[in-house]
Amino acid sequence: MKLETIIGLEFHVQLKTKSKMFCACANESDVAEPNKNVCPICLGHPGTLPAVNKEAIRMAMKAALAVNCKINLFTKFDRKNYFYPDLPKGYQISQFEQPLAEKGFVIINNKAADGLTGRLDVEEQLKDIGIIRLHMEEDTGKSVHAGDSTLIDFNRGGAPLIEIVSAPHLSTPQEAKTFAQEIQLIMRSLDVSDADMEKGQLRCDANISLRPAGDHEFYSKTEIKNINSFRALERALAFEVERQTLLWEKGTPPNTLETRGWDDAKQETVSQRVKEESQDYRYFPEPDLPPLTFTDEQIDEIKRELPELPQAKRKRFMEMYEFSGEDTKILTASKELANYTEQVISELKAWLDTLENVEGSEEEIWQKHKPKLIKLVSGWLVNKFLPLMNDKKIPFTENKVTPENFAEFVTMIHGNKINSAAAQTILSVMIDTGADPSQVMEEKNLKQMDAGADLDKVVEKIIAANPEQAAQFRAGKEPLIKFFLGLVMRETKGAANPQTTEELLRKKLLEK
């Protein structure tokens, strides 16, 4: 039996407001001291009254617009009733019947999800993932297990959250991972959340079911919790596909709504409980908070504040700069790196304007040199600079290499002032110290040796020291040119220009 996979994701995104959702406590859930940022309101003491955080509402509206949702002009809060130790009130203030926003979508590159790369604006590579709803709620406390005891830290309790519920439009674990990464990028580009999964700022629950191919019925789904990384999301879903496939093949497909937890150590999901449904929470309107109403003008105002979103930025990088799909994905993975890349390119354009004996308008000059310069920028940023930063355990936010210095470094390679080996040495020093590349080149004597008296002497010395090989080359043994080139490069410690050196070797060898 051929089966198809149906996946939907639910995200809880912690908003980075200064204060909590319904009180004035600091919104700092990762402070070292437990229960420091708490008050009678977020601890649910009797007689206390919540008040809505206006900035949290604004951030939630930005997030809703960024995922193409329709913001409802009338929305209200509800009480979601359930008992758990990290929920001191015995209920959570959330939204049920009238959420903040509904009916949105996020575009993902589903070919990239399959490990392929290419132009992101090719229609068949894009897939719309529906967003059913986006609503606001408060976070719960955090359970800390210590031996036989469980302690509760309420620093996180009452933090503002948005919950984003996708439609069951995802077909593979890889697509789900790509979609989750896109949600993270969107939240970070909006600056409404740092969305770090390991810190719990972005939490993801996955719903998955299987059905016979061609069947349009939805069967009992399984919810997976305890997912704290994109890799864990992909592996948990892959495990569930395999587990549920075996059940279907045995003729015993899942027939209950089950919640399972991902055990990262065992790389498997573990049954936790039968999943609750909405009626189990006994939702009713929150009596202590008035409904919220918005106008079209207010929504348009927030819409104008939206920055360039990840999908649009990737498309622009590929069209404007002609980066490859793979390089574009890396260079736009964070606002900081994308901005850095564009600053480097801006510096290179300015450098081209300073060159003498270059004809044409500013745009004509740039178009002429763009292919080579863009190739150098992407090659050295993606394949050398970022891996070196990673090896040195330096986060990009602590990068000491200014865009001006990186652009100068690229011009030195472009102008054959340094060879590849010297460039890697210089780049490593720049990362460590932030030094100017020209200064490092001079201090370490890494300037590439080009045509001139010094290179002539080295070439003549090498030929004189190897008369037998020189005679064989003159007799037609062409591969020996690489033998001589290698000796010159060793003698000059890699400083000789390989192309110039080979030309000079051929000339000198044929003169003898």
N, C-alpha and C positions, 0 to 999 in steps of 0.2 A: 504493500500500500504506500503510495506516495503522499507524504504529509507536507503541509506548509505551516510556517511559524507565524504567529501573531503576537506582536510585542507592543506594549504601551508603557511609557515611563511617567513617573511622578517625581517632581523636584521640589525640595524645600530650599529656598535661597534666603540666607540671612542677610538682611539689609544693613549697610554700614552707617546707620544714623548715630548721632552722639548719645542719644538716650533711648530707652526701651519703648515698646509699642504703646503702652498705656500708663506709663509713669515716668518720673524724671530721673530714675536711676541710670548710671552710665551703662552704655551698651558695650561692655568689654567682657565677653564671656571667657576669654583665655587668660585672665589674670591669675597669678599664682595662688593668691589667698582665696580659699573657698568662701562662698557666701559673703563676699565683701560688698558687691553691688546689689543690695536687696533693700526692700522697704515694705511696709504693710500692704501696699497695693499689689506688688508682684508676688508677695507671699500669700495673698488671698485672705488677709485678716478681715473679720466681720466688720461691716460698716464702711469699708473703704470704697471709693468710686474711681473707676478708670477714666482717663481722658486720652483722646486719640492723638498720636504723634503726626502732626501735619506733614513733616518732611518724609516720614515713612510712606504716607499716602502718595506724595508727589513722586517718590522713587518707584513705587509700585505702578503708578500710571505710566512712567517712562518705560518700565520693563514691559508692560502690557502693549504699548504702542510699538516697541521694538520687535515683539513677536507677532505683530500684525493683528492684535486682538481689537475687538470693538469694546470700548469702554462704556459701561452702562451709566446712564445719567442719574440713576437712582440705585444705591447699593446699601446694604445694612449688614450688621454683625449678628452672629448667632452664638449660642452656647452649645458646644459639643461635649456631651456628658460622658465621662468614663472615669474609672478609678485607677490611678497608678501613683506610686510614691513620689514621682517627680512632678506631679501636677497638684499643687497644694490646694487649689480651689475646688478640686473635684470636677472641674470642667475646664475646657479651653475656649477662649474667645476666638472664633473663626468666622467663616462665611459659608453659607450653604445654598439657600434657594436663590439669592440675588447677589452673586459674586461681583467683584470689581469689573471684571472683563471676561469676554467669551469669544469663541469662534475666530481663532487666529491660525497662523501657520508659520513654520520655519523651513527654509529651504536648505537642504544638505546636498553635498556632492556624493551621491551614492556609489559612483565609480571609485572615488577615493576610498570609500568604506570597504571596497573589495580589493584594496591594495594597488589600484591603478591611479595614474595621474594624467593630467592633461588640462585642456582649457576648461575653466570652470563655467564659462558662459555657453557651452554646448548643451543644447536643450536636453538631449537624452541622458546626460550625466547628472541632471538635477532632479531632486525628488522633494515634493512638498509633504511635510509632516504636520498634520493638523494639531492645533492646540484647542482642547475642549474648553478650558477655563483657566483663569488666573485669579486667585483670591488672596486675601490678606489674613494673617492670624498671628498669634503670639507663640513663641517657642516654649518648650518645657524645660525643666531642670535637667541636670545630667547625673546619671547614676554612676557611682564609682565603686567598683567591687574590690574589697580589701579582705582577703581571706574568706572567712565565713560570714562577714558582714557586708552590707551594701550601704554606702554613704551617698548623700544627695547634696550636690552643689547647685544652688539656685542662681548663680551668677548669670547663667544663660536664660533662666526662666523669665519670660516676658519680652525677650528680644523680638524685634519685628521680623516676620517672615513673609515671603510670598510663596504660594504653592502653585506650580505650573503643572497641569495635567495634560498629557498628550493624548491624541487619538491613537487607536491601535493600528497605526500605519507602518510600523517598522517590521521588517521581514527577516532580519538576521542579527545576530549578536554584534557583528561589525557595524551595521547601520546604527544600532542603538548606541554604540560607543561614539561614533561620529556625531550623532545627534546630541548626546550629552556634552561632548566637547564644544559643540557650537553654542549650546546654552551657556556654558561657562564663558566663552569668548564674548557673547553678547552682554552678559552681566558685567564683565570687566570693562568692556568698551564704554558702557553707560556710566561706569564708576558708581554703581549702586551696591556692589558687593565684590569682595575679593574672591569669592566663590572657590575657596580652597577646599577640596573634598577631604583631605587629611585632617583639616582643622574643623570639619563639620559645618563650614559655611555654605557648602553645597552638598545636600544629601539627596540620594536618589533611591527610589523604590521601583522595582521592575515588575510588571505584570506580563505573564507569558502563558500562552495556550497553543495547542496544535490542533489541526483539523485536516481532514482529507482534502487533497488538492482539488480545487473546483467547487468545494462546499462553501456556502456563504453563511452557515450557522456559526455562532460563537459558542464554544464549549467552556467548561469550568476552567477558570484561570487560576494560576498560582502567583502569589505575590512574593517577591524576594526582597528581604531586608538585610541590613548590616553590610551594605556595599560602601566601601570608603575609597575607591579609586576607579578610574576608567578601565584599567586592566581587570579589576575584580568584577566590574559590571559585565564585561565581555565574557569572562570565564564562567561567571555564575549562570549567565544565559545559555552559554554553550553546554554547560553541564545539564541544565534543565531540558534543553532540546533532546539531548541523548537519553536522559531519564524518562521523559514523557514519551519519546519514540518507542522505547522498550515496552512501556505500559500499553500503548496502542497496539503494538505487534502481538502482545499477549491477550488482547481483547478486553483489557481492563483500563481504559483511559481514565484520567482524573474526573471525578464526579462531584467534588466538593470544592468550595472556595477556600484554599489553604494558604497560610502564611508560612514561608520557610526562610531560614536565615542562612546567609553565606558564611561558611567556615573556611577562612582563607588558609589556615594551616593544613586542613584536609583536602582543600580544593573541591568542596562539595556543598550542596545545600542540605540543611537539616530541618525537619518539620518542627514548627513551633506551636501552631494552634490553627483552629479553623478560623478563617478570616471573617472579621466583623463586616456587617453591611450597614448602610446609613441609618436604618431604623433602630439599630442597636445603640446608637449614640443619642437618641432622643433629642434631636436638635429642636431648639425653640429660640425665638428672637431675644437677643441680648437686651434686657430692660434698662441697663445703666448707660447705654450709648445710643445717641440719636442716629438715624439714618444719614448717609452722606449723599449730597446731590451735587452734580456738576453741570456746567454749561458747555456748549460746543466751543465757545470762545476760550474757556479754560483749557480744554483738551487741545485745541489748536496751538495755544501758547506753549504747552509742554512738548508738542510735536516739533515745534521749531527749535527746541533745545536739544533734540536728538543729534548725536554725533554720527559720523560715518560708521555704518555697521559692518561687521566682519565680511559678510558675503559681498557687499558693495566694494569694500576695500580690496579684497582679493581680485575681484574682476578688474578694478582700476589698475592694480599693480601689474596684472598681466597685459592689459591693453596699453597702458601708458609707458611702462618700462620693458615690457616683453620678457619678464621673468617666467621661468617654467612653472607649471602647476605645482610641482613638488617644492621648489624653492619659495614660491609665493606662500604656500601653506606655512612654511617655517618662519619666513620673514614677517608675516602678519599675525603670528601666534600671540603676540602681546602688543599693546599700544606703544610701549617703550621701544621695542625693537623695530616696529614699523616706522615710527617717527625718526629713529636713528638712521635707518636705511635711507629715508627720503632726505634727511639732512646731509648725509654723505653724497648723495646724487646731486643735491643742490650745490655743494662745494665743488664737485667735479665740473659742473656746468660753468661755475665762476672761473675755474682754472682754465678751461678751454678758451674763455674770452681773453685771457692774458697771453695766449700763445701768439707768436709773431708768424708771419708768412702763412696764415690760415685764411683762406678766402671764403666768403659767403656770409649770410645773415647768421645771427645767433642760433636760430632754430636749425638752419641748414648745417652749421658746424656740429651741433649736438646730434642730429640725425646721422651724420657721417661717422662720428666716433662712438655713438651709443652702443652698438652691438658689442664691441670689444670691452668698453668700460663696464657695461652691465654684467657681462660674463665675468669680469674680474671682481666686481663687487659681490655678486652672488657666490662665486667660487670661494673667495677668501672669507666672506662673512659666514656662509653656511658650512663650508667644509673645513675651515681652519680656525677662524676666530672663535665661533661658538663652541666647537669641541675643546679648544684650548682652555676657554673659560670654564667649561665643565670639568676638565681634568684638574684644573687648579682650584676647583670648588669655589669659584667666584660667581655669585649671582649677577645677572645682567644689570640689576639695579645698582650694583656697586662698581660698574664698569668705569675704569679710569681713562680709557681711550676716547678722546673727543672725536666727534664727526670730522672736524677739520684735520686732525692728525691721521685718521683712517683714510680720508680722501687723499691726503698727501702720500700716504703709504701706497695707495693704488696707483697714483701717478708715477711713483718711482718704479713700480713694476711695469707699467704701461710704457715708460720711456727707456726700459732696459738698463736702468741704473743699478738694479740689483737682480740677482737670479733667484730662483725659487728657494734654494737652501738658505741663502742669506735673508730672504724675506721672512721665512719662518722663524729664524733667530730673532730678527728685529721685532716681529709681531709679539713674540713671547715676552721680550723685554718691555714693550709698550704696555702689555696687559698688566705686568707686575708693577710698573712705575708710572705709567701715563706719559712717558717721555716722547719727545718729538722724533719721528722716524729718521729724519736726516741726521739728527744728533747721534742717535744710536749707530747709524751706518758709519759715521766718521769715527766715533769712539772705538768701534770694534773693527774698523778697517774692512768693511764689507762691501764697499763700492765695487761694482762689476768692472773688471779690467777690459777695456775695449781696444780697438786698433791703436797702436802707438809703439813707441820704442820699447817700453817695458814688456809688452806682450811679444814683440818681435824677438827679443832676447830669449825669452822662455821657449818659444817655438823652435828657434835655432838650436838651443841647448838640447832639447828633447830629440830632435832629428839627428843631431851629431852623436848622441849617446846610443842611437839605435840604427846603425847603418844597414844591418842585414834586413830589418823590417822595411826600411826606407827603399831599399833596392827592390824588395818584393812588391811594394806598392806601385813603384814605377813600372814594374813588369806586368801590372794589371790586377794585382790582388787588392781589389777595392775595399773589402771589409776592414783592412788594416787602418783605415782612416779613423775608425772608432777607437782602435788601440792607441793611436797617437793623441787623439782628443782626450781620452781618459787620463793619459800621463800628464798632459798640460793642465787639466782640471785638478789633478792631485797636486801638482807642483804649485799651482796658484791658490790651493785650498778652496777651490770652487768659485774663485772670483772672476775667472775669465768668462767672457761672453761666448757661449758654445757656438753660435752661428758664425760670429766673426772669427773665432778661433779655427773652425773647420775650413773656412775660406782661406785663411792665412796659411794653414797647414798645406792645403792643396797647392797653393802658389809656391811656397818654399820648397816642398818636396819635388815639384816639377822643375824647379830652377837648378837643382843639384846635378 
